[in-house]
């Protein structure tokens, strides 16, 4: 399809062909197409490389070129994801990774918002495919990541970049440490900006958790900046009550869940550190208060319930007997865990069972 439309003047047809190809790749059985799908990756990398040399003589040409690049990056993302699904085909991605990163470096930030979105999504797929091997690209890509994080005007690009930062943290773990200062600076600056699109705020909080989990106790230098922002956001969440707008209810639940995910990542990161009591105990009372306020919220969804129970377990796991006084006579703790244990949802049951064990391990609490 892509080859037959390559020379067609009707560019809409070409873009439709790319979308159709994406659907075919997503739905195909990799074991049955293992000889065909790997051929698509170098072919479409070559097509992207060729766009670097296309002449642009009008504004219409520029629009068509940017849409073409967006479509090609879109195909790359889908093909990389498909090839990454099997150990046998993942080396195909690694073989052309250098070329993918190089063409990304040449194109990101110089074109349309849509093209930048698709390009960053392709990089996210590449992170998963290469794992620790992605480290060698970080020095070259960090400026592009900074550009994406700074681009709050085109909030879709910023949002995708934040997600990719989380992907990189999960891939690199402590090897992400050299890039933390610059990344955290941009994340703190973004979330402190009143003009930041609200959909990015939960992503930033979740990213805090990803970074903390990756670098462990080294996150202590960011605690005094990140935790007060999380506390402020949690207070706002607790004050919002009886919302009738379904979209706002969904957003508030997403925000609450992301705050809990951030706390969980930070607590797990400090779990084996001698710094954990000094760093985290001052913030523990507020976290317990927030969990209690959410436990009383009848509009919380399953994701929020699960995250709140899990962070309660992470708190007990990380701080041990130090949280005994915090949870003493906490009726909500018993009720929240009991609610999940009695639920028909297996995920909630597992989370509650684990948390009950964490609370019961360092000290005796009747739950």
Protein Blocks (a to p, Z undefined) as FASTA:
>chain_A
ZZmmmmpmblmlmmmmmmmmmmmmmmpcfklmmmmmmmmmmmmmmmmmmmmmpccfbfkl
mmmmmmmmmmmmmmmmmmmmmmmmpmklmmmmmmmmmmmmmmmmmmgopacfklmmmmmm
mmmmmmmmnmmmlmmmmmmmmmmmmmmmmmmmlmmlmmmmmmmmmmmmmmnmmmlmmmmm
mmmmmmmmmmmpmklcfklmmmmmmmmmmmmmmnmmmlmmmmmmmmmmmmmmmmmmmmpg
hifblklmmmmmmmmmmmmmmmmmmmmmmmmpcklmmmmmmmmmmmmmmmmmmmmpmkbc
fklmmmmmmmmmmmmmmnmmmlmmmmgoplklmmmmmmmmmpmbfklmmmmmmmmmmmmm
mpccdZZ
